Structures are given as structure tokens and as C-alpha cells.
Amino acid sequence: MHLSNKLPLGWKWVKLGETCEIIMGQSPPSITYNIERDGIPFFQGKGDFGEIYPTARVWCKCPLKIARPGDVLISVRAPVGSVNIANDMSCIGRGLAALRPNNSLDVLWLFYYLRMHEDQISALGKGSTFSAITKTDLDSIFIPLPSLSEQKRIVARINDLFSRIREAKRLRQEAQQEAERLWQSVLADTFPKPGTKLPNGWQWVGLYEVCQHKTGIWGPESSHPDQGLPIVRSTEIEGFLIRPQTASIRIVSNDRIEAFKLEAEDILVNKSSGSAHLVGWPAIFEGSIEGKIFLFSNFMLRLRPNREKILGWFLLYYLHNPLARSVYLRAQDTTSGLRNLRVNEFMKQLIPLPTLHEQHKIVAYLKRVYEKIQSLKEAQMQTEAELQSLEQAILDKAFRGEL
């Protein structure tokens, strides 16, 4: 896309429209959509895109614009620029265009070049309501074109290098999953199971016996941050912690603030969600920031531990162990697609409770283990970023004729 770049001998810059037929998508009537695999796959935009080939979520019986196997699909409405390859006869909606290469252009050469320049293509988008690009925009994109045999040679080299990167990514993902399994194993080994003999000084108690619980509050949106109070929602949960900086500012009457404000080591439980594994998910509030008062929403359940009986961090770790998670995964009802925690059942679950002295020791041990596992995960994330950079570097060399 940089015409100022010097191309290798025998290469030339050509417009996309010179090497491809460009088919702009058109969505069929929604009445023809189905999820029963009746008809042909229907793709609407980037949301259907996988790593290379898209994944159908909807099928339709009345396709208006067709992509053939081997066509390059490109998102032409927000978000603009993402690319994929059709691996089957497909219907494409108006959020997509199909690029059908002629005999001078290898499909993977085109795919890799456009993927390398997704950000620049995205910058071509125009529109006040949403970003979009036109057929004319696509037609005028320049691509470097060597001979077909040279394209195939370079693509084969890219595929070889990328297959090694994909294997490295697979191993990294397995390592990340293994780190999570290790953490769950540590939690499972730390807390006794019902029916087993408790260590000396431990006892079984109901969750309701060691903490108060309360559902949150909501209010009209504030037009100014100084005229309302921040209310924590499930979107402020990040792993074990509450990150209240993004809380929604709402108007709440003064006489209700005291009952719904958060204190250090309060635990918030996600009470409602569309996803089963998110219902019942607990996170801890570490304390106010700069003395601010934070409240919590009506979709959250606040657990306030009795500090004379149980530590907030001890309770949090217990609620994340596999046994406790199985409780809140079962204690759910579904209403209009929304899953809700059965609070009374959740509060009746039994907690193995040691002395406060023993709780402090357990919390200190689990924090040390968790920090080590997090360090491992962060190193794996760094590896992921390095692999992404390596992919980009390979493509950069490929399209300069240096691969």
C-alpha cells in the first residue's frame, strides 16, 4: 500500500480492481435466516471471522450475493478492514465484500497482504453514523504483484513459518490452561470437602452465619460526575478484584447511601448474567480510592464478612474453589434468557471455617501461590505479543521480496 516502496525486479504495483472481481455483499430477507443449517452459510461481518476461515452462525435459503470457496472476504462496514477466506459457498451480507482473484493472483498472496494492512484499510472508512468503505475504495487499493510462481513460492514460505508460530501459540495456550488447572488444584487441596473429617479447630458453618448479604441499588444517570455516586457493576469485575474506576455515575438519595456503600473486603457476587459461568462469580473490594464512596448495582449481591469470624480474602478464595463454584453453577434460574442466582440457596452453602489465625496463614499461602501463577500467565501473554510481532515481521519481509 506504499507506492513509494521500491519493489524487487519483476514486481509491479497494481490496483485491486485490476486483479480481482469485487462483489459487494447484500443481506437477504431476515425471514430466510435460520440456525438449523438449512440453506447456505450466511456471513454478515467480522463477528463471523475465525483465524483464516469464517465460522457460520446463521444459514439462509435466499442468498442474494454469493462468495465462492477461495474468495477473500473483507469487512466493509464497521469494523472495516478485517479479512478472511471463504472455504465454502456462502451468502455475504452488506457488511462484507468478496474479492475473487483472477489468474494472475494467488488467493493467499492477496489474503496475507490485506491482513498485513488491515489498519490502513480501516483508515479508509468514512461515515458519520458508522465507518464504511465502498467498491471504489476497494478498487483503488494498490497491491504488489510479482509473477504467479513467485507469489506461490513466497506464500509457501509464509505458510511454513506461520505453521511453526501456530504450534508455538498452541503450546502457549496449553501452558496457560495448565496454569489455571494448577490454581484450581491448589484451591481444591486447601479446603476440606463435605463429609471429610475437619482438622482440629475447624467447623462447618452456613455462609449466612458468617456474613451479611444485600442486593444493590440503581438510579437515574447523572449528567455530571459531581452530582452522583459511582455504582459498581459486573463490568468492574476483573478476575478476583473490583476495579471501580469505570463505575457508572448514578443519582442516589442521601438516605440510601449508608446502606449500599462498599467497605474494604466486601465481596460482590454477580447475581445475574446471560452466561452461566459468570453468575455467582465473586470479587473483592479492596477499599475506596481517594476516599470516594462506591455503591453497588442491583444485579450484584454484596457479602459483608463478620470480621470476628471470617476474613474477606479467606471467603473469596473459598468461593473460587471448584466445590463452591459447583454450588453457584447449580443455584441458577433462567428468565427470558437471563440467568439469575438463587440467593437463598447460595447463602445456605456450607463453609469449612478454621480459626482466624489459621485463616491468615491460609490467605498468605494462597496469595504467594497466586502471585507465582500470575507471573507465569503474564510471561505467557508476553510470548503471545512477541508471536504476533513475529507474524507481522514475516509478512513485512515477504512483501518486500526478502523472504
C-alpha positions as CSV (number, residue, x, y, z in Angstrom):
1,M,0.0,0.0,0.0
2,H,3.1,2.2,0.0
3,L,3.8,3.1,-3.6
4,S,7.0,4.8,-2.6
5,N,8.4,1.4,-1.6
6,K,10.9,0.1,-4.1
7,L,9.8,-3.3,-5.4
8,P,12.1,-6.1,-6.4
9,L,12.9,-6.6,-10.1
10,G,9.9,-8.0,-12.0
11,W,7.3,-6.9,-9.4
12,K,4.8,-4.1,-10.1
13,W,2.1,-2.1,-8.3
14,V,-1.5,-2.9,-9.5
15,K,-4.9,-1.8,-8.3
16,L,-7.0,-4.4,-6.6
17,G,-9.7,-3.9,-9.3
18,E,-7.2,-5.0,-12.0
19,T,-6.6,-8.4,-10.3
20,C,-10.0,-9.2,-8.7
21,E,-13.7,-9.2,-9.3
22,I,-15.2,-7.2,-6.4
23,I,-18.6,-8.4,-5.2
24,M,-20.3,-6.2,-2.6
25,G,-22.5,-8.1,-0.2
26,Q,-26.3,-7.7,0.1
27,S,-28.2,-9.1,3.1
28,P,-31.1,-11.4,2.2
29,P,-34.5,-11.0,4.0
30,S,-34.2,-11.8,7.7
31,I,-37.1,-14.2,7.5
32,T,-34.9,-16.6,5.5
33,Y,-32.3,-16.8,8.3
34,N,-32.1,-20.0,10.4
35,I,-29.7,-21.8,12.7
36,E,-30.7,-25.2,11.5
37,R,-28.0,-25.4,8.7
38,D,-30.9,-25.2,6.2
39,G,-29.5,-23.4,3.1
40,I,-26.0,-22.0,2.8
41,P,-23.8,-20.3,5.4
42,F,-24.5,-16.6,5.8
43,F,-21.8,-14.2,6.9
44,Q,-22.5,-10.6,7.9
45,G,-19.2,-9.2,9.1
46,K,-16.1,-9.5,11.3
47,G,-18.1,-11.2,14.1
48,D,-18.2,-14.3,12.0
49,F,-14.4,-14.3,11.3
50,G,-12.1,-17.0,12.6
51,E,-8.3,-17.2,12.3
52,I,-8.4,-17.8,8.5
53,Y,-11.8,-19.2,7.6
54,P,-15.1,-17.7,8.9
55,T,-17.4,-19.6,11.2
56,A,-21.1,-19.6,10.3
57,R,-23.7,-18.9,13.0
58,V,-26.6,-18.4,10.6
59,W,-27.8,-20.1,7.4
60,C,-30.2,-18.7,4.8
61,K,-32.4,-20.1,2.0
62,C,-32.5,-16.9,-0.1
63,P,-28.9,-15.8,-0.9
64,L,-28.6,-12.6,-2.9
65,K,-24.8,-12.2,-3.2
66,I,-22.6,-15.3,-3.2
67,A,-19.0,-15.9,-2.2
68,R,-17.2,-18.9,-3.7
69,P,-14.6,-21.1,-2.0
70,G,-11.3,-19.2,-2.2
71,D,-12.8,-15.7,-2.4
72,V,-11.2,-13.3,0.0
73,L,-13.8,-11.8,2.3
74,I,-13.2,-8.2,3.6
75,S,-15.3,-6.3,6.2
76,V,-16.6,-3.1,4.5
77,R,-18.7,-1.8,7.4
78,A,-17.6,-1.0,10.9
79,P,-15.3,-2.6,11.8
80,V,-13.7,-2.0,8.4
81,G,-10.7,-3.9,7.0
82,S,-10.7,-7.4,8.6
83,V,-10.1,-10.2,6.1
84,N,-10.9,-13.9,5.8
85,I,-11.1,-16.6,3.1
86,A,-14.4,-18.3,2.1
87,N,-14.0,-22.1,2.4
88,D,-17.5,-22.9,1.2
89,M,-20.2,-21.4,-1.0
90,S,-21.5,-18.6,1.2
91,C,-24.0,-15.8,1.3
92,I,-22.4,-12.5,2.2
93,G,-24.3,-9.6,3.8
94,R,-23.8,-5.9,3.2
95,G,-21.1,-5.8,5.9
96,L,-18.8,-7.8,3.6
97,A,-17.3,-7.8,0.1
98,A,-15.9,-10.8,-1.7
99,L,-12.7,-10.4,-3.7
100,R,-12.4,-13.0,-6.5
101,P,-8.8,-13.1,-7.8
102,N,-8.1,-13.6,-11.5
103,N,-5.5,-16.0,-12.9
104,S,-2.6,-13.6,-12.1
105,L,-3.2,-13.5,-8.4
106,D,-2.8,-16.2,-5.7
107,V,-5.6,-16.1,-3.1
108,L,-3.3,-16.5,-0.1
109,W,-0.9,-13.8,-1.5
110,L,-3.9,-11.4,-1.5
111,F,-5.1,-12.6,1.9
112,Y,-1.8,-12.2,3.6
113,Y,-1.1,-8.8,2.0
114,L,-4.5,-7.4,3.1
115,R,-4.2,-8.9,6.5
116,M,-0.9,-7.1,6.9
117,H,-2.6,-3.8,6.1
118,E,-5.9,-4.1,7.9
119,D,-5.2,-0.9,9.9
120,Q,-4.6,1.1,6.7
121,I,-7.7,-0.2,5.1
122,S,-9.7,0.6,8.2
123,A,-8.5,4.2,7.9
124,L,-10.2,4.4,4.5
125,G,-13.6,4.1,6.2
126,K,-15.9,7.1,6.1
127,G,-19.3,7.9,7.6
128,S,-20.9,9.9,10.4
129,T,-23.0,7.0,11.7
130,F,-20.6,4.2,11.2
131,S,-17.4,3.7,9.2
132,A,-17.7,2.1,5.8
133,I,-15.7,1.7,2.6
134,T,-17.1,1.4,-1.0
135,K,-16.4,-0.7,-4.0
136,T,-14.5,2.3,-5.4
137,D,-12.3,2.4,-2.3
138,L,-11.5,-1.3,-2.7
139,D,-10.9,-0.9,-6.4
140,S,-8.2,1.7,-5.8
141,I,-6.2,-0.2,-3.2
142,F,-2.7,-1.0,-4.6
143,I,-1.0,-4.3,-4.1
144,P,2.5,-5.5,-5.1
145,L,2.3,-8.2,-7.8
146,P,5.3,-10.5,-8.7
147,S,4.9,-13.4,-11.1
148,L,2.4,-16.1,-10.0
149,S,5.2,-18.6,-9.4
150,E,7.0,-16.1,-7.2
151,Q,3.7,-15.5,-5.3
152,K,3.3,-19.2,-4.7
153,R,6.9,-19.7,-3.6
154,I,6.6,-16.8,-1.0
155,V,3.2,-18.0,0.2
156,A,4.6,-21.5,0.8
157,R,7.4,-19.9,2.9
158,I,4.9,-17.8,4.9
159,N,2.7,-20.9,5.5
160,D,5.7,-22.9,6.7
161,L,6.8,-20.1,9.2
162,F,3.2,-19.5,10.3
163,S,2.6,-23.2,11.0
164,R,5.5,-23.0,13.4
165,I,4.1,-19.9,15.1
166,R,0.6,-21.6,15.3
167,E,2.3,-24.5,17.1
168,A,4.0,-22.2,19.5
169,K,0.7,-20.4,20.1
170,R,-1.0,-23.8,20.8
171,L,1.7,-24.7,23.3
172,R,1.4,-21.3,25.0
173,Q,-2.4,-21.7,25.3
174,E,-1.9,-25.2,26.8
175,A,0.5,-23.8,29.3
176,Q,-2.0,-21.1,30.2
177,Q,-4.7,-23.6,30.7
178,E,-2.4,-25.8,32.8
179,A,-1.6,-22.8,35.0
180,E,-5.3,-22.3,35.6
181,R,-5.7,-26.0,36.4
182,L,-2.8,-25.8,38.8
183,W,-4.5,-22.9,40.6
184,Q,-7.8,-24.8,40.8
185,S,-6.0,-27.8,42.1
186,V,-4.3,-25.8,44.8
187,L,-7.7,-24.4,45.9
188,A,-9.3,-27.8,45.9
189,D,-6.4,-29.2,48.1
190,T,-6.6,-26.3,50.5
191,F,-10.2,-26.5,51.6
192,P,-11.8,-29.7,53.1
193,K,-14.7,-31.3,51.3
194,P,-18.1,-32.0,52.9
195,G,-18.2,-35.4,54.5
196,T,-14.4,-35.4,55.2
197,K,-13.0,-35.0,58.7
198,L,-12.1,-31.4,59.6
199,P,-8.7,-30.5,61.0
200,N,-8.7,-29.5,64.7
201,G,-10.2,-26.1,65.3
202,W,-12.3,-26.1,62.1
203,Q,-16.1,-26.3,61.8
204,W,-18.8,-26.3,59.2
205,V,-20.9,-23.2,59.1
206,G,-23.5,-21.8,56.7
207,L,-22.4,-18.9,54.6
208,Y,-25.3,-16.9,56.0
209,E,-23.8,-17.4,59.5
210,V,-20.6,-15.6,58.8
211,C,-21.6,-12.8,56.5
212,Q,-24.5,-10.4,55.8
213,H,-25.9,-10.3,52.2
214,K,-27.6,-7.5,50.4
215,T,-28.7,-6.8,46.8
216,G,-27.6,-3.5,45.4
217,I,-29.2,-0.3,44.1
218,W,-29.6,1.7,40.9
219,G,-30.7,5.2,39.9
220,P,-31.0,7.7,37.1
221,E,-27.9,8.5,35.1
222,S,-26.1,11.6,36.4
223,S,-25.4,14.4,33.9
224,H,-22.3,15.4,35.8
225,P,-19.8,13.2,37.8
226,D,-20.0,15.6,40.8
227,Q,-23.8,15.1,41.0
228,G,-24.0,11.4,41.6
229,L,-22.2,8.4,43.1
230,P,-20.3,5.6,41.3
231,I,-22.2,2.3,41.3
232,V,-20.1,-0.8,40.7
233,R,-21.5,-3.3,38.1
234,S,-20.3,-6.7,36.9
235,T,-18.3,-4.9,34.2
236,E,-16.0,-3.6,37.0
237,I,-15.0,-7.2,38.0
238,E,-11.6,-8.1,36.8
239,G,-10.7,-11.6,38.0
240,F,-10.7,-11.6,41.8
241,L,-10.8,-7.8,42.1
242,I,-13.2,-4.9,41.8
243,R,-11.8,-2.2,39.5
244,P,-14.2,0.6,40.5
245,Q,-12.7,3.4,38.3
246,T,-15.2,2.8,35.5
247,A,-18.3,2.5,37.7
248,S,-21.5,4.1,36.4
249,I,-22.3,7.5,38.0
250,R,-25.9,7.5,39.2
251,I,-28.2,9.7,41.2
252,V,-29.0,8.2,44.6
253,S,-30.9,9.8,47.5
254,N,-28.7,10.6,50.6
255,D,-30.8,8.4,52.9
256,R,-29.8,5.3,51.0
257,I,-26.1,5.8,50.7
258,E,-25.1,4.3,54.0
259,A,-26.9,1.0,53.4
260,F,-25.4,0.4,50.0
261,K,-21.8,1.7,50.2
262,L,-18.9,-0.6,49.9
263,E,-16.3,-1.2,52.6
264,A,-12.8,-2.8,52.3
265,E,-13.1,-6.6,52.0
266,D,-16.7,-6.6,51.0
267,I,-17.3,-9.3,48.3
268,L,-19.5,-8.7,45.4
269,V,-21.2,-11.6,43.7
270,N,-22.5,-11.3,40.1
271,K,-26.2,-12.1,40.6
272,S,-27.5,-12.0,37.0
273,S,-25.9,-12.7,33.6
274,G,-26.5,-14.2,30.2
275,S,-23.6,-16.6,30.9
276,A,-23.9,-19.4,33.4
277,H,-20.3,-19.3,34.4
278,L,-20.5,-15.6,35.3
279,V,-23.5,-16.0,37.6
280,G,-22.2,-16.3,41.2
281,W,-18.7,-15.1,40.3
282,P,-17.2,-13.4,43.4
283,A,-14.7,-10.5,43.5
284,I,-13.4,-8.5,46.4
285,F,-13.5,-4.7,47.0
286,E,-10.1,-3.7,48.3
287,G,-11.1,-0.3,49.5
288,S,-12.1,3.2,48.4
289,I,-9.9,5.3,46.1
290,E,-9.1,8.8,47.4
291,G,-11.8,8.5,50.0
292,K,-14.6,8.1,47.4
293,I,-17.8,6.4,48.3
294,F,-18.8,3.5,46.0
295,L,-22.1,1.7,45.8
296,F,-23.1,-1.5,44.0
297,S,-25.7,-2.3,41.5
298,N,-29.0,-4.2,41.8
299,F,-27.5,-7.0,39.7
300,M,-24.9,-7.6,42.4
301,L,-25.0,-9.3,45.7
302,R,-22.8,-7.8,48.5
303,L,-21.4,-10.2,51.1
304,R,-20.1,-8.4,54.2
305,P,-18.0,-10.9,56.2
306,N,-18.3,-10.8,60.0
307,R,-14.7,-9.8,60.7
308,E,-14.8,-11.6,64.1
309,K,-15.4,-14.9,62.3
310,I,-14.0,-14.8,58.8
311,L,-11.5,-12.9,56.7
312,G,-12.8,-11.4,53.4
313,W,-9.8,-12.9,51.4
314,F,-10.4,-16.3,53.0
315,L,-14.0,-16.3,51.9
316,L,-13.1,-15.1,48.5
317,Y,-10.6,-17.9,47.9
318,Y,-13.1,-20.4,49.2
319,L,-15.8,-19.2,46.9
320,H,-13.4,-19.7,43.9
321,N,-12.5,-23.3,44.7
322,P,-14.1,-25.9,42.5
323,L,-16.5,-27.2,45.2
324,A,-18.0,-23.7,45.8
325,R,-18.2,-22.9,42.1
326,S,-20.2,-26.1,41.6
327,V,-22.7,-24.7,44.1
328,Y,-23.4,-21.4,42.3
329,L,-23.4,-23.1,38.9
330,R,-26.3,-25.2,40.1
331,A,-28.1,-22.5,42.0
332,Q,-29.4,-20.7,38.9
333,D,-32.8,-20.0,37.3
334,T,-33.3,-18.7,33.8
335,T,-35.8,-15.9,32.9
336,S,-36.1,-14.5,29.4
337,G,-32.5,-15.6,28.5
338,L,-31.1,-14.1,31.7
339,R,-29.6,-16.4,34.3
340,N,-30.2,-15.5,38.0
341,L,-28.6,-16.7,41.2
342,R,-30.9,-18.4,43.7
343,V,-29.6,-16.3,46.6
344,N,-31.2,-18.2,49.4
345,E,-29.7,-21.5,48.2
346,F,-26.3,-19.8,47.6
347,M,-26.3,-18.4,51.2
348,K,-27.1,-21.8,52.7
349,Q,-23.9,-23.5,51.4
350,L,-21.5,-24.8,54.0
351,I,-18.1,-23.2,54.6
352,P,-15.3,-25.0,56.3
353,L,-14.1,-22.4,58.9
354,P,-10.8,-22.5,60.8
355,T,-9.7,-20.1,63.4
356,L,-8.8,-16.5,62.3
357,H,-5.1,-17.3,63.0
358,E,-5.3,-20.3,60.6
359,Q,-7.2,-18.2,58.1
360,H,-4.4,-15.6,58.0
361,K,-1.9,-18.4,57.3
362,I,-4.0,-19.9,54.5
363,V,-4.6,-16.5,52.9
364,A,-0.9,-15.7,53.0
365,Y,0.0,-19.1,51.4
366,L,-2.7,-18.7,48.6
367,K,-1.6,-15.2,47.8
368,R,2.0,-16.4,47.3
369,V,0.9,-19.2,45.0
370,Y,-1.5,-17.0,43.1
371,E,1.3,-14.4,42.5
372,K,3.6,-17.0,41.1
373,I,0.9,-18.4,38.8
374,Q,0.0,-14.8,37.6
375,S,3.7,-14.2,36.9
376,L,3.6,-17.3,34.7
377,K,0.5,-16.2,32.9
378,E,2.0,-12.7,32.3
379,A,5.1,-14.3,30.8
380,Q,2.8,-16.3,28.5
381,M,1.0,-13.2,27.5
382,Q,4.3,-11.5,26.6
383,T,5.1,-14.5,24.5
384,E,1.8,-14.1,22.7
385,A,2.6,-10.5,21.9
386,E,6.0,-11.5,20.6
387,L,4.5,-14.1,18.3
388,Q,2.1,-11.5,16.9
389,S,5.0,-9.2,16.2
390,L,6.9,-12.0,14.6
391,E,4.0,-12.7,12.2
392,Q,3.9,-9.1,11.2
393,A,7.7,-9.1,10.6
394,I,7.4,-12.2,8.4
395,L,4.8,-10.5,6.3
396,D,6.7,-7.3,6.1
397,K,9.8,-9.2,4.7
398,A,7.6,-11.3,2.4
399,F,6.1,-8.3,0.6
400,R,9.5,-6.6,0.2
401,G,10.7,-9.7,-1.6
402,E,13.1,-10.6,1.2
403,L,11.6,-14.0,2.2
